[in-house]
Amino acid sequence: MGFSKGSFIITMPKSWVEKHNLKKGDTISIEEGSNELVFYAGEKEIKKKEKFISINTKNKNLDRIKAEIVSAYLNNYNTIEIFSETLEDDAPIIKGVLRNLSGMEIIEQTGKRIVAKDLIDVSSISIQSIIRRMDVITRSMIDDTIMCIQGKCNPKSISHRDTDVNRLYYLGFRVIKNAIEDPAVMNKLKTNLWNLFNDKVVLARIEEIADRQKRVSRLIAEAEFKDSTLKEFKELYEEIKEKYNNVMKAYYTNDKEIAYDIEVTNRNLINRCDEFIKKISEEICLYCIQMVEKKDSKDSTILTRKVVIFAAKIAEYTKATVTFIKHIARTVLNMD
C-alpha cells in the first residue's frame, strides 16, 4: 500500500497494512516531528500541549491589562494567570473582562492572583454557527436602531447586545486561529485556508456593523432632530436593513448576483448619507439666522452646534455600516 503526491511516494509495509486491516481509500494520519514522520492507521486525535501565560499588572493601567488578557485569549492560551498588588481594587474589572471571553472560567483567586482556565474545546465549534449567532443579534440591533429613530427603544439594550457580539467575535477569531495553526482541526471543521480567511472577514464586518448600531442608537436618542428629519433617516435605515439582510443571505447561499447588486448600489446609499448631513446643516444655518434676527443667538448656537455634531457622527457611523455591508458582498464575490 502506498501514498503518493507528484513524484513523492511512500510504500507502507504489507504486514503493517494487514495488521490494521487497511484498504484503498482508508485514512492514514501523519504526525510531524523535528526530523521524523509518524504514521497512524485511521484518524488520530493528537492532544495539543496546553498554553499558559502569566500577566503581571505592575505599572500598567486597566486598559493595558484588558488588552493583554484579550490578546492572550485570542492567541489560544488555555490558562491565564493575572498577578496584581492592588487586586482588591482591580478584581471587578479583571473579572468583567474574563466573563466576556467565552469559555474562560475563574478557577482560583487569592489576595493577589486570579487564574482563569479555558473550558471550551474550540476544535469542535462550528465557525458558521458563531457567524449565524452574531448575525441574529446584529439584525435585532438594526431593528431596534430603527425603533430608536422613532423614539421607541432604550439604547442601553442595544449596547448590551453589542457586548454579546464582541464575545462571539473573540470566540470565532480563536476558532479560526486554532484551525489555521492545526491542519487536523481544519480538516475536522471541513474547511480550508481561503474559507477561513473569508469567514474572518465576515466575522469582523458583522462585529463592526453591530458596534455602529450601538453608537447610532445612542446618538439618535440624545439628538433633537425634527420629525421630518427623523422620518427621512428612518427610510434610509430601512433600506440599510434590507441591504444587510440580503448580503447575509448572499453569504450563506454564495449568491453572486445579490452580492453584485449590493456592490453596484452601494454608492447610492453613501450619497443618501451625505445628503442627510447636508440637509440638517442647511436647516441649522437657517435656524441660526432666525435666532440672530431675534437677538436670541447665545443658547441657540450651543443647541445647534450639538445637533450638527450629532448629525455628523450619525452620518459617519451610518456610512461605515453601509461600507461594511459592501465588504461582506465583496467577500462573497471572492468565495469559491
N, C-alpha and C positions, 0 to 999 in steps of 0.2 A: 504494500500500500504506500503511495507516495503523495507528496504535496508539491505543487509547482507553481511558479509565477514567473513568466518570461523564461529566462534560461536558468532560473534557480530552482533546483529540485531536491527534495528531501525524501528519502525512502525509509519507511518505518520497518523495524524488524518484524518478520512474519509472526514470530512467537508472541510478541507484544500485542500485535493486532488481533491475533486469535484469542489471547488471554482476556482481552477486553471486549470481545465479540463485536469488533468494529467492521463496518461495511461501507461501501461507497456512499458518500454524502453525509456521513456522521461527523459530528463536531469534535475538533481537537483543539484544546486550549493551550496557549503558549504563555509562559511567564518569563520575562526577560530579566536576567541578572547582569552583573557587571561584565562578565566575559563568557556567559553561557545562556542557552535557551533551554527551558524545561517544558516538556510536553506532557499534557494531561488528557486522558480519554474523557470525552464529554466536556461539559461546561464546569469550570472550576470557580468556586466563589473564593476570591482572594481577599483576605481581610487586610484592609489598609491600616497602617500604623496611625494611631490617634495623634493629633497635633495639639500641643499645649503652649500657651503663651501667658506670660505674667506682665501685667501693666502696673507700673508704679506712677502714682498721681502727683508725686512731689514736684512742686513748682509748675504745675500745669493747671490752666483754668478748666472749667467744666466742659466748655465746647471742645477743647483739645481731648479731654478724657473720652467724651462721647465719640469723637471721630476715631480714636484708637480702638474703642470697643467695637464699633460698627465695622471698621476695617478688618479687625481680627475675625469677626463673624463671616464677612464676605470672602475672606481668604481661607475659609473652611477649617478654622481652629475648633477642635471639639471641646476643649476646656479653656475657659478664660478666667484668669485669676487677677483680681484688682486689689492692690495694696494702697491704703490711704491713711495718713496720720490724722486726718480730720474726717474719718469715715462717718462719725456720728452726724455730721452736718451734710456730708456728700451722699450718704446712703440712699435717701429718697430719689435723687436724680439718677444715680447709677442704676438703681433697681428699675426705675422707669425706662431707662434705655434698654436694659436686658429684657424687660417684658415686651418690648416692641420688636424683639428678634425671635421669630418663630422657632420653637424647639429648644431655646435656651432656658434652662431652669436653674435657679439658685439652689445649690446643694450644700453650701456651707457659708456661715457668716460668723466672724468674730469681731472684736473691737476694732481691728484694723484691716480686715481682709474679707473679701467676698469672692466666692468661687462659683462659677456658673458652668454647667455642662450641657452640651447639645444632645438631646434625646431623640432627634429625628434622623432616620436613615434617608438622606437626600437622594440616594441612588434608586429609591423606589417611588419617588414623587414624579408625577407627570407634569412636564412644563406646560402642556396645553391646559391642564386643569387649573394651574395657577393663573394663566392668562385669562381664562374664562371667568374666574372669580374676580379678578381685577376689573375685567370688562363690565361685569354685572354691577359692581359697586360704582364704577365710574358713570355708567348710564343713569343710575339713580341720582348721582350728584349733579349731572347735567339737567335732569328733570327738576330737581329741587332748586337749581340756579334759576331756572325759568320761573319757578314759583316765587323765588326771592324778588325777581323783577316785578312781579305782581304784588309784592309786599305780603306774601302768604307763607313765609318759611323762616326758620331760625338758622342763620349761617353757622352756628356752633355745631349743629348736627352734621353739616357737610364737612366741617373741619375734622370731626371725629372719624368720619369715613375715609378722609384723606390719610389719616394715620393707619387705618386698616390696609389701604392700598400700598402705602410705603412698606408695611410689614411683609406683604406678599411680594413686593418687588425685590426686597432684600433676599427673601427665600428663593425666588426664581433665579436671581443672579447667582446665588450659591449653587443651586442645582446645575445651572449651565456651566459654571466654572468647574464643578466637580466632573461633569461629563466630558469637558474638553481635556481635562488632565488625565482622565482614566478611560481608555478605549472600551474597557469591559462595561463600564457604566453607560457609555454612549450606545453600545450595542444593545444593552438591556432596555434602554429607552427607545430603541429602534429609530435613531436619528443619525445625523451626520454633522460635520463641522459647519457647513453652509446653512443648514436649517437652524443650528444653534445660534449662529450669528444673526439670522433674521429674527428668531424668537427674542434674542436680547434687544434688538432694535425696537420691536413691538412692545416688550415689557417697559422699556424706558419711555417710549412715547405715551403709553397709557398712563404711566405714573405722572408724567409732566402735564397731561391733559387734566387729570384729577386735581393736581396741585393748582392749576389755573381756575378750576371751578371754585375751590376754596377761597381764592383771592377775589374773584369777581363777585361772588355772593356776599362776601363781607363788605366790599366797597359799595355795592348796589344798596345794601341795607342802610348805609350811612349817607349816601348821596341824596341830594334834594333835587331830583330831576322832575321836569314837567311830565304830566301824564302822557302827552303826545310823544315825548322823547322815549319814555318807557315802553309805550306801545310799539314804536318803531324798533327799539332794541330787542323786544320780545320776539318780533317777527324774524329778526336776524338770527337770534339764538335758536329759534325753532328750526331754521334751515341748517344751522351748525349741528344740531342734534341729529337731523336726518343724515347729514354727511358722515357723522361719526358712526351711526348705526350701519350705514351702508359700507363704510370702509372695513368695519369688523366682520361684516358678512363676507366681504371680498377676501379677507384674510382667512377665515375659516374654510371657505369653499375654493380658494385660489382662483377667484373670478377676476380675470384680467380686464374685462370690459367695464366692470364697476370701477376698478382702480384707475383706468384710463379716464373715465368720466370725471372722477374726483380730481385727478391731476389737471385736466383741462379747465375745469370750472373753478379751481381754487382761487385764481386771481380775482374773480368777481366778488368773492366773499371778503377778500382783503380790501378791495376798493370800498365795499359797503362799510367796513370798519372805519376806514379813513373818512368817509362821508359822515359817519356818525359823530366823530370828534369835531369835524369842521362845522357841522350844523349846531352843535352845542356851543362851540366857540362864538359863532355868529350871534346866537341868541343871548349869550352872556355879554357880548360887546354892546348889543342894543340895550340890554338891561342897565348896564353901567352908564350909558349915555343918558338914559331916562333918569337915573338916580342923581347924576351930576346936575341935570337941569332942575331937579327938585331940591338941590343942595343937601342931599342926604347920602353922600357918597362913602363916608367912612365905614359904616357897618356893612354896606352892600359890597364894598370892594373885598373885604375879608371873606364874605359869604361866597361871592362869585369866584374868587381865587381858589377856594376849597373845591367848588364844583368843577372847575377847569382841571385841577389836579386829579380829582377822582375820575373824571371822564377820560383823561389821557391814559391813566393807568388801566382803566377798564378796557379801553380800546386796545392797549398793548397786550393785555392778557388774552383778550378775545382773538386778536390776530395770531398770537402764539398758539392758541388752541387749533385754529384753522391750519396753521403751518404744520403742527404735529400730526394732524389728520392726513395732510398731504404726504408726510414722511412715511406713514403706515401704508398709504397707497403705493408709494414708490417701492416699498419693501415687497409688497405683493407682486409688483411687476418684475421684481428680481428673483422671485421664488421659482423653483423648478416646476 
